[in-house]
Amino acid sequence: MSNLKKEDISQEVFDLYDDYAHNKIERRQFIEKLSLYAVGTVTVGSLLSFMSPNYVDTVTVPKDDPRIASDYITYDSPKGGGAIKGLLSFPKDGEKKLPGVIVVHENRGLNPYIEDVGRRTAVEGFISLAPDALSPLGGYPGNDDEGRELQKKRDRDEMLEDFIAAYHYLKSHPKCNGKIAVVGFCFGGWISNMMAVKLPDLLASVPFYGGQPTAEEAKLIKTPLLLHYAGLDTRVNEGWPDYEAVLKANGVENTAHFYANVNHGFHNNTTPRYDAPAATLAWTRTIDFFKEKLG
């Protein structure tokens, strides 16, 4: 781990990382531009190390947490990628059927952070399914850089079908009561919005800094929405006013929260973009919303 601190890093470095993480620049360009901020004892290597996810020290609910059962399953996505692997987690607190939550990863596959979010969701009393849209390509490869490269090879509408298939799998699972919600991050935020477009029986959708549907798509939404946006994330935020106008015009229940002075990815506790107060508040709001809508 780098000895750098978040306050040592300029906002330009976070913006540069955002461009790289969202495939706007290649790794070579990212490193070249990063070198402009390597001054004195701050090397390019230390900046790279600082910006990279730390999956070792950030787990909040361990794989063997005694409160939950958590293991991989495979389900079929006939309109998407075929056999899809996912992490299924649920609390070990009796035989009653539980409401379900689909947990949707960012643009790099089912990495340890999203698996942890799936387990966190189970601890709160839900049965969660966190699919890996990289399954047709061998699954999450073990690091985010390679994961991003793999995910670029898949069609996003086919991946959407994988998560819609996850909804149907979870809805019919013997431990699920059939009430389903979705939460997703970045790419998963767009998936969460689009599942609301495609699934009229979806009971709640929570996109974290997710791209918005088109106006025509948004007109199809009936699902209550709780939307979380990062205050510094102008790239995603610029799509909200038009989206909000369609939702309001159609009487769709929605609440959008903008978290001041935080970056895209603020919920991800494995990178320096993480903001603990905003992430904690957003997650509390998310769980409260699920409990309200899924009963």
N, C-alpha and C positions, 0 to 999 in steps of 0.2 A: 504493500500500500504506500501511496505517496504521502509525504509529510505536509503537503499543501493543505490549506483550509479554504473553504468556500469563499470567504471574504477576500482571499488573495487573488481571486480570478475575476477578470473583467467580464461584463455582460457579453461582450463581443465573442468571447470564447464559447459561452453557452449557446449563442446564436449560431456560431460556426458548427458546433457539435450537432445542433438541431438540423442544420442543412445536411450534414453528413449522415445522420441517423435516418433522415427521410429521403435519402438517395438523390439529393440535389447536387452533390459533389462526390467525386470518387475519393477513395482513401488517400491516393497520392496527393490530390489537391488539398484534402483536409490537413494532411501533415505539413504540406508546404505552407499553407496559410497559418497553421498553428505555430510554425517557427517564428512568425512575426511577434508572437507573445512570449517567446522564450527569452527572458532577460535575466542576466546575472545567474543566480543559482537555480532559477526556474528553467529546466531543460524541456525540450520537446518530449523526451521520454517520461519525465515526471508529469507533464500535462496530460499525456496519453493515459498514464496510469491513473491519474486522478479522475479523469472523465469516464474511465471504463467501469462497468458494473462490478461490485464486490458481492458475490453470491455466498461467500463463506460466512461472513460475520453479520448478515442481515436477516437471517431466517427468523420469523416471529412465531410460527407454528411448525415444529419439527415434523418430519415424516412419520415418526413413531409416537407422536403425541397421544397419550392414553385416552384423551377425550374423544378421539375420532377414529374412524376406519378410513383409510385412504389408499387407493391402488389404481393401477392402470386397467382400462377396459378398451375394447375395440367395438365400434359400431359401424354400420353401413351408411354411406352417403352416395346413393345411386346417381344423383344429379351432379355430384361434386367429384371428390377424389377417390371414391370407393371406400376402402377400409380405413377408418380414421381412429387413431389412438387418442385417448383422453384420460385425464386424471379424475376419477370419481371419488368424492369424499363426503362423509356424512357422520353425524354425531352418534356415539355409542350410548344412547340413552333410552333404550326401549324399542318397542316394535311399532310405534305409531308412524303413520305415513307423514312425510315431510314435504313442505314446499320446495321447489327446485330453482336453482340459479345457474345459468350458463355463464361461465367466466371466459372472456375473449381476450386473447393475447395481443401484443403490439405487432409490429411488422417484422418479427424475427422468430416466430414460433413459440412453442410452449417452453419457455425458459424457467429457471428456478423461482424467479420473482412471481410469475403468474401461477405456478404451482402453489406457492405460498399463499397467494390471494385465494385460491380455491380452498385451501385448508382453513384459512381465516373465516371464510364464508360458512364452512361446515361447523366451525366452533360456535357460530352465532345461531345455529339451529336449522340450517338448510342442508339439503342434499345438493352438492355442486358438481358440475361437470366442466372441466377445463380442457377443451379439445386442442389438438395440435394440427393446424392446417398444413404443416410440412410433412405430415404422415406419408403422402404419396411419393415424397422425395427422400424418404428414409427417416423423417422426423427431425426435431431440433438437434443440430449437430454438436452441441456442447459449448458453442460460443456465439455471441450475438452477431459478430461481423459475418460469419458464414451463414448464420440464420437469415440475415437480411438478404444476402445474395440468393439463397434458396427461395425465399418468399417472393422475390422479384420474378421468379420463373413460373409462378402460378397465376392464373387468372383470378382477379379478386371476386368476380361474380360466382365462379365455381367455389371459391372459399366460402362465400356467403352461403351457398347451398350446404356446405359442410356443417355450418353452425345451425342452419335451419334443421338439418337432419339430427343434430345434437338435441335440439328442442324436442323433436318428436321421440327420440330415444328416451330422454329424461322424463317426458310427460307420461310415458307408458311403463316406466320402471316400477317394479313392485314396491319399492320404498318411497315412491313419490306420490303425493296426493293429486297430481295433475295441474297444480298451480305453478306457473313458471314465469321467471323474470330473467333479465340479462344485464350484465355489467361488462363493459369493455373499455380498453385503454388505447388511445391513439388509433391505429388501424382498427382495433377492437371497438373503439368509440363509433367509428363509421359503421361497423357491423351491427352494433347495438341500435343505431338509428335505423339501419336498413331492415333489421329483424322486426322493428315496429312497423315498417312499411309493409312487409311481406306476411306478417303473422297477426291477424286481427284478434286472436285469442291470447296473445302475449299480454300479461297483466301489468308489467312494469319494465321500463328500460332506463338504464343509467349509463349514458356515454360520458367517459372522461376524455376531455379535449379531442372529441371526435369530429371528423368531417361530416358535413350535413348532406342530406339527400337533395335531389333537385326539387323544384317547386311542385312539379307534377307528382313526384314520388311522395312528397310530404303530405299532399292532399289525401293520401290513402291511410294515414296514421289515425288510429283510435286509442292506442296504448298511452297511458300516463307516462310522462317523461320527467326525469330529474337529470339535469345536465350540469356538468362541472367543467369550467373553463379556467385556464391559467391567465392571469392578468397580462403577462408579457408575451403571450402567444398570439401575436397579431395574425400570423399565417392562418390559423384555424378560426380565430374569433371573427374575422371579417365576414364569414359566412352566416353568422348568427342572426343579424337583423332580418334578412330575407326569410330565413327559416322560421323565426319567431312570428313574423307577420302571417305566414301560412297557417301555423298552429293556432294562432289567435283567431284568425278568420274562420277556422273550422271548429272552434271550441274545444281543442285538444288540451287536456290538463297538462301543464308544463311549468316547471320551475328551473330557472337557470341561475347558477351561482358563479360569480367571477371572483377569483382569489387574487387579491392585489399583490403585485411585486413577486410573483412566482412564475417559474418557467414551465413550458410544456413538459409533461412527465413528472410533475411534482409529487404524484402519489408513489412513484417507484422509489422505494427506500434503498435501492442498491447503487444509485448514482448520485452525484452531487447536485443534480437538479431537484432532488427530494427536498420538500419543505414540510417538516414534521407538524407544525400547527395546522397548515392547510390540509395536509393529507389526513390527519386525524379527524378534523372537522368534516371533511368530505366523506370519509368512510362512515362516520357516525350517522351522517345524514342519509347515506346510502342504505345502511342496515335498517334504520328507522323507516325509510320509505318502503323497503321490501316487506318489513313486518306489517306495515299498514296495508299494502296492496295485496299481499299474499295471505294475510290473516293467519 
